[in-house]
Amino acid sequence: MRRALFALLLLPALAAPTATPARADEAPRTKLRLAESAEIAVRPDELHATLAVEARAGTAAAAQAAVNRAMAAALERAHAVPGLVASTGGYQVWRSGERSTATPAWQASQTLELTAKDAAPLLELAGTLQGQGLAVRQLGWRVSRDLYRSTRERATEQAVQGLTARAERMAGLLGLAFERFASVELDAQSPPSPRFRAMPAPMAAAASAPPPVVEAEEVRIGASVSGEALLRPR
């Protein structure tokens, strides 16, 4: 009986968690929440153009056939330009005018997307295609994926360096010393939107058209960082 009672008294003691004693020589740390950001200005390095092939005919089949022929010729020219990436976009066919008319009219349209690092060949091709009847719907510079990533990394490095310097300054103002960051969060900003220029309504096709002109404008790519700094007595 005594042995059973001793075992029952001992079980709660064995099950209770053991607290780790705090170090007597360790001073409490002060926590400070900080945030910092950085931006870097870059010039867009990729030119993008959207052109449209449009046709109007008495039947849907005739309108589509005209668009198909014009797009095939435009793609053949685009693929012959070194360093230029060409792809087709949306294709639409619709009936225009009043349905009650004796001679219905159909319209068809398809877009052509052109992208290049070197502006001169793309602009020259755009001028040639304008002369063949294609309409330039959008034209502008944008930041390529590679340039965005490399610039974002540089901005992040600057933001982290700024956050560390700020933690050290704030610690000094409080009469403390910066020890380390307990946690850090990175938040890159969204890629800048392409700077497209809306083009005027197309005019009648000409034998040759001067190439369009577009100027790149600097954009800013940024990153922000926040963290919880631990400050200790000096």
C-alpha positions as a LaTeX table, in Angstrom:
\begin{tabular}{lrrr}
\hline
Residue & $x$ (\AA) & $y$ (\AA) & $z$ (\AA) \\
\hline
Met1 & 0.00 & 0.00 & 0.00 \\
Arg2 & 2.79 & 2.42 & 0.86 \\
Arg3 & 4.60 & 1.56 & $-2.37$ \\
Ala4 & 1.44 & 2.26 & $-4.43$ \\
Leu5 & 0.92 & 5.62 & $-2.70$ \\
Phe6 & 4.54 & 6.59 & $-3.31$ \\
Ala7 & 4.19 & 5.76 & $-7.02$ \\
Leu8 & 1.04 & 7.91 & $-7.30$ \\
Leu9 & 2.77 & 10.86 & $-5.68$ \\
Leu10 & 5.77 & 10.48 & $-7.93$ \\
Leu11 & 3.88 & 10.37 & $-11.24$ \\
Pro12 & 2.78 & 14.06 & $-11.26$ \\
Ala13 & 6.33 & 15.12 & $-10.53$ \\
Leu14 & 7.66 & 13.13 & $-13.44$ \\
Ala15 & 4.98 & 14.45 & $-15.82$ \\
Ala16 & 5.49 & 18.14 & $-14.97$ \\
Pro17 & 7.64 & 20.09 & $-17.55$ \\
Thr18 & 11.01 & 21.28 & $-16.44$ \\
Ala19 & 11.53 & 25.03 & $-16.93$ \\
Thr20 & 14.89 & 26.11 & $-18.28$ \\
Pro21 & 16.41 & 28.53 & $-15.83$ \\
Ala22 & 17.14 & 31.96 & $-17.30$ \\
Arg23 & 20.72 & 33.09 & $-17.44$ \\
Ala24 & 21.34 & 35.60 & $-14.72$ \\
Asp25 & 23.98 & 37.46 & $-16.78$ \\
Glu26 & 21.74 & 37.91 & $-19.88$ \\
Ala27 & 20.17 & 41.37 & $-20.11$ \\
Pro28 & 16.71 & 41.73 & $-21.66$ \\
Arg29 & 16.56 & 42.71 & $-25.33$ \\
Thr30 & 14.56 & 45.61 & $-26.73$ \\
Lys31 & 12.56 & 44.83 & $-29.89$ \\
Leu32 & 12.23 & 47.51 & $-32.58$ \\
Arg33 & 10.12 & 47.14 & $-35.73$ \\
Leu34 & 11.59 & 48.92 & $-38.78$ \\
Ala35 & 10.92 & 49.21 & $-42.52$ \\
Glu36 & 12.99 & 50.53 & $-45.41$ \\
Ser37 & 12.63 & 50.76 & $-49.20$ \\
Ala38 & 14.81 & 51.51 & $-52.20$ \\
Glu39 & 14.21 & 52.40 & $-55.85$ \\
Ile40 & 16.44 & 52.26 & $-58.93$ \\
Ala41 & 15.70 & 54.11 & $-62.18$ \\
Val42 & 16.26 & 52.16 & $-65.40$ \\
Arg43 & 15.48 & 52.71 & $-69.05$ \\
Pro44 & 13.17 & 50.07 & $-70.58$ \\
Asp45 & 15.11 & 47.73 & $-72.83$ \\
Glu46 & 12.36 & 46.02 & $-74.84$ \\
Leu47 & 10.19 & 47.56 & $-77.56$ \\
His48 & 6.76 & 46.07 & $-78.17$ \\
Ala49 & 4.25 & 46.79 & $-80.92$ \\
Thr50 & 0.75 & 45.54 & $-81.61$ \\
Leu51 & $-0.42$ & 45.77 & $-85.21$ \\
Ala52 & $-3.76$ & 44.72 & $-86.64$ \\
Val53 & $-4.76$ & 43.20 & $-89.96$ \\
Glu54 & $-8.32$ & 44.18 & $-90.89$ \\
Ala55 & $-10.51$ & 43.29 & $-93.85$ \\
Arg56 & $-14.09$ & 43.97 & $-94.94$ \\
Ala57 & $-16.02$ & 41.89 & $-97.46$ \\
Gly58 & $-19.47$ & 40.75 & $-98.45$ \\
Thr59 & $-19.04$ & 37.33 & $-96.83$ \\
Ala60 & $-17.31$ & 36.13 & $-93.68$ \\
Ala61 & $-15.22$ & 33.71 & $-95.72$ \\
Ala62 & $-13.92$ & 36.46 & $-97.98$ \\
Ala63 & $-13.05$ & 38.74 & $-95.07$ \\
Gln64 & $-11.19$ & 35.95 & $-93.29$ \\
Ala65 & $-9.34$ & 34.94 & $-96.43$ \\
Ala66 & $-8.09$ & 38.50 & $-96.87$ \\
Val67 & $-6.92$ & 38.64 & $-93.25$ \\
Asn68 & $-5.20$ & 35.28 & $-93.53$ \\
Arg69 & $-3.28$ & 36.31 & $-96.64$ \\
Ala70 & $-2.18$ & 39.63 & $-95.14$ \\
Met71 & $-1.13$ & 38.01 & $-91.85$ \\
Ala72 & 0.88 & 35.30 & $-93.60$ \\
Ala73 & 2.77 & 37.95 & $-95.58$ \\
Ala74 & 3.37 & 40.05 & $-92.43$ \\
Leu75 & 4.68 & 37.04 & $-90.49$ \\
Glu76 & 7.01 & 36.12 & $-93.33$ \\
Arg77 & 8.52 & 39.61 & $-93.22$ \\
Ala78 & 8.74 & 39.60 & $-89.41$ \\
His79 & 10.49 & 36.21 & $-89.24$ \\
Ala80 & 13.13 & 37.52 & $-91.62$ \\
Val81 & 14.22 & 40.23 & $-89.15$ \\
Pro82 & 17.03 & 39.02 & $-86.83$ \\
Gly83 & 16.39 & 39.43 & $-83.11$ \\
Leu84 & 12.68 & 40.12 & $-83.53$ \\
Val85 & 10.04 & 37.93 & $-81.87$ \\
Ala86 & 6.70 & 37.77 & $-83.67$ \\
Ser87 & 3.46 & 36.12 & $-82.60$ \\
Thr88 & $-0.21$ & 36.38 & $-83.53$ \\
Gly89 & $-2.93$ & 37.61 & $-81.22$ \\
Gly90 & $-6.70$ & 37.54 & $-81.15$ \\
Tyr91 & $-8.80$ & 36.76 & $-84.24$ \\
Gln92 & $-12.27$ & 38.26 & $-84.60$ \\
Val93 & $-15.01$ & 38.07 & $-87.22$ \\
Trp94 & $-18.25$ & 40.03 & $-87.04$ \\
Arg95 & $-21.06$ & 41.27 & $-89.21$ \\
Ser96 & $-21.16$ & 45.04 & $-89.61$ \\
Gly97 & $-23.96$ & 47.36 & $-90.62$ \\
Glu98 & $-27.68$ & 46.69 & $-90.59$ \\
Arg99 & $-28.83$ & 43.10 & $-90.90$ \\
Ser100 & $-31.72$ & 44.18 & $-93.10$ \\
Thr101 & $-29.46$ & 45.40 & $-95.90$ \\
Ala102 & $-29.46$ & 43.38 & $-99.09$ \\
Thr103 & $-25.67$ & 43.19 & $-99.23$ \\
Pro104 & $-24.38$ & 42.38 & $-95.74$ \\
Ala105 & $-20.83$ & 43.36 & $-94.83$ \\
Trp106 & $-18.46$ & 41.25 & $-92.77$ \\
Gln107 & $-15.29$ & 42.34 & $-91.01$ \\
Ala108 & $-12.38$ & 40.26 & $-89.79$ \\
Ser109 & $-9.37$ & 41.27 & $-87.73$ \\
Gln110 & $-6.25$ & 39.67 & $-86.26$ \\
Thr111 & $-3.40$ & 41.22 & $-84.26$ \\
Leu112 & 0.33 & 40.79 & $-84.71$ \\
Glu113 & 2.64 & 41.16 & $-81.70$ \\
Leu114 & 6.25 & 42.25 & $-82.29$ \\
Thr115 & 8.99 & 42.45 & $-79.64$ \\
Ala116 & 12.66 & 43.37 & $-80.00$ \\
Lys117 & 15.59 & 44.71 & $-77.99$ \\
Asp118 & 16.84 & 46.75 & $-80.94$ \\
Ala119 & 14.29 & 49.39 & $-81.83$ \\
Ala120 & 15.44 & 50.26 & $-85.36$ \\
Pro121 & 14.54 & 46.97 & $-87.14$ \\
Leu122 & 11.15 & 46.76 & $-85.40$ \\
Leu123 & 10.26 & 50.36 & $-86.24$ \\
Glu124 & 11.35 & 49.90 & $-89.84$ \\
Leu125 & 9.22 & 46.77 & $-90.14$ \\
Ala126 & 6.27 & 48.55 & $-88.52$ \\
Gly127 & 6.54 & 51.32 & $-91.11$ \\
Thr128 & 6.64 & 48.77 & $-93.92$ \\
Leu129 & 3.60 & 46.94 & $-92.59$ \\
Gln130 & 1.74 & 50.22 & $-92.19$ \\
Gly131 & 2.35 & 50.84 & $-95.86$ \\
Gln132 & 0.80 & 47.45 & $-96.61$ \\
Gly133 & $-2.39$ & 48.33 & $-94.75$ \\
Leu134 & $-1.74$ & 47.11 & $-91.20$ \\
Ala135 & $-2.71$ & 49.47 & $-88.36$ \\
Val136 & $-0.42$ & 50.06 & $-85.37$ \\
Arg137 & $-2.63$ & 49.88 & $-82.30$ \\
Gln138 & 0.02 & 50.09 & $-79.59$ \\
Leu139 & 3.70 & 50.92 & $-79.56$ \\
Gly140 & 5.94 & 51.41 & $-76.55$ \\
Trp141 & 8.88 & 50.42 & $-74.41$ \\
Arg142 & 8.77 & 48.03 & $-71.48$ \\
Val143 & 11.20 & 46.48 & $-69.01$ \\
Ser144 & 12.24 & 42.94 & $-69.93$ \\
Arg145 & 11.97 & 40.15 & $-67.38$ \\
Asp146 & 15.75 & 39.81 & $-67.04$ \\
Leu147 & 16.26 & 43.53 & $-66.46$ \\
Tyr148 & 13.42 & 43.63 & $-63.94$ \\
Arg149 & 14.83 & 40.72 & $-61.93$ \\
Ser150 & 18.40 & 42.04 & $-61.83$ \\
Thr151 & 17.26 & 45.56 & $-60.91$ \\
Arg152 & 14.90 & 44.24 & $-58.25$ \\
Glu153 & 17.77 & 42.30 & $-56.65$ \\
Arg154 & 19.90 & 45.46 & $-56.56$ \\
Ala155 & 17.03 & 47.40 & $-55.01$ \\
Thr156 & 16.52 & 44.66 & $-52.41$ \\
Glu157 & 20.21 & 44.77 & $-51.47$ \\
Gln158 & 20.03 & 48.53 & $-51.04$ \\
Ala159 & 16.87 & 48.22 & $-48.93$ \\
Val160 & 18.47 & 45.62 & $-46.63$ \\
Gln161 & 21.59 & 47.77 & $-46.24$ \\
Gly162 & 19.39 & 50.76 & $-45.44$ \\
Leu163 & 17.40 & 48.75 & $-42.91$ \\
Thr164 & 20.59 & 47.66 & $-41.11$ \\
Ala165 & 21.95 & 51.20 & $-41.05$ \\
Arg166 & 18.65 & 52.51 & $-39.72$ \\
Ala167 & 18.58 & 49.89 & $-36.95$ \\
Glu168 & 22.07 & 50.96 & $-35.88$ \\
Arg169 & 21.09 & 54.65 & $-35.88$ \\
Met170 & 17.91 & 54.07 & $-33.89$ \\
Ala171 & 19.78 & 51.94 & $-31.39$ \\
Gly172 & 22.29 & 54.75 & $-30.89$ \\
Leu173 & 19.51 & 57.29 & $-30.30$ \\
Leu174 & 18.06 & 55.00 & $-27.63$ \\
Gly175 & 21.42 & 54.49 & $-25.95$ \\
Leu176 & 21.49 & 50.84 & $-27.01$ \\
Ala177 & 23.44 & 48.68 & $-29.44$ \\
Phe178 & 22.03 & 46.81 & $-32.46$ \\
Glu179 & 22.58 & 43.07 & $-32.04$ \\
Arg180 & 20.74 & 41.34 & $-34.90$ \\
Phe181 & 17.40 & 40.95 & $-36.65$ \\
Ala182 & 14.98 & 38.47 & $-35.12$ \\
Ser183 & 12.98 & 38.39 & $-38.37$ \\
Val184 & 13.10 & 39.99 & $-41.82$ \\
Glu185 & 10.42 & 40.22 & $-44.52$ \\
Leu186 & 11.06 & 41.13 & $-48.16$ \\
Asp187 & 8.39 & 42.66 & $-50.36$ \\
Ala188 & 9.28 & 43.40 & $-53.98$ \\
Gln189 & 7.09 & 45.88 & $-55.80$ \\
Ser190 & 5.10 & 44.87 & $-58.86$ \\
Pro191 & 6.81 & 45.21 & $-62.26$ \\
Pro192 & 6.28 & 48.59 & $-63.89$ \\
Ser193 & 3.48 & 48.80 & $-66.45$ \\
Pro194 & 4.55 & 49.07 & $-70.10$ \\
Arg195 & 4.54 & 52.63 & $-71.44$ \\
Phe196 & 2.43 & 52.11 & $-74.55$ \\
Arg197 & 1.48 & 54.96 & $-76.82$ \\
Ala198 & $-1.92$ & 54.86 & $-78.44$ \\
Met199 & $-1.65$ & 55.30 & $-82.19$ \\
Pro200 & $-3.99$ & 57.42 & $-84.31$ \\
Ala201 & $-6.58$ & 55.86 & $-86.57$ \\
Pro202 & $-5.00$ & 54.23 & $-89.65$ \\
Met203 & $-4.91$ & 56.12 & $-92.91$ \\
Ala204 & $-5.11$ & 54.65 & $-96.37$ \\
Ala205 & $-2.26$ & 52.32 & $-97.23$ \\
Ala206 & 0.69 & 53.89 & $-99.01$ \\
Ala207 & 3.45 & 52.33 & $-101.03$ \\
Ser208 & 5.88 & 53.15 & $-98.26$ \\
Ala209 & 5.38 & 54.74 & $-94.86$ \\
Pro210 & 7.99 & 56.37 & $-92.63$ \\
Pro211 & 8.73 & 54.30 & $-89.55$ \\
Pro212 & 6.96 & 55.40 & $-86.36$ \\
Val213 & 8.97 & 57.15 & $-83.65$ \\
Val214 & 8.90 & 56.20 & $-79.97$ \\
Glu215 & 11.15 & 57.38 & $-77.13$ \\
Ala216 & 11.94 & 55.34 & $-74.00$ \\
Glu217 & 11.18 & 56.91 & $-70.61$ \\
Glu218 & 12.89 & 55.90 & $-67.37$ \\
Val219 & 10.91 & 53.77 & $-64.93$ \\
Arg220 & 11.60 & 53.07 & $-61.28$ \\
Ile221 & 11.87 & 49.54 & $-59.87$ \\
Gly222 & 11.74 & 49.21 & $-56.11$ \\
Ala223 & 11.81 & 46.81 & $-53.20$ \\
Ser224 & 10.87 & 47.14 & $-49.55$ \\
Val225 & 12.03 & 45.26 & $-46.48$ \\
Ser226 & 10.88 & 45.18 & $-42.88$ \\
Gly227 & 12.27 & 43.48 & $-39.81$ \\
Glu228 & 12.30 & 43.19 & $-36.04$ \\
Ala229 & 15.62 & 44.35 & $-34.62$ \\
Leu230 & 16.97 & 43.20 & $-31.26$ \\
Leu231 & 18.73 & 45.91 & $-29.28$ \\
Arg232 & 20.93 & 45.26 & $-26.23$ \\
Pro233 & 22.46 & 47.51 & $-23.62$ \\
Arg234 & 25.87 & 48.86 & $-24.42$ \\
\hline
\end{tabular}
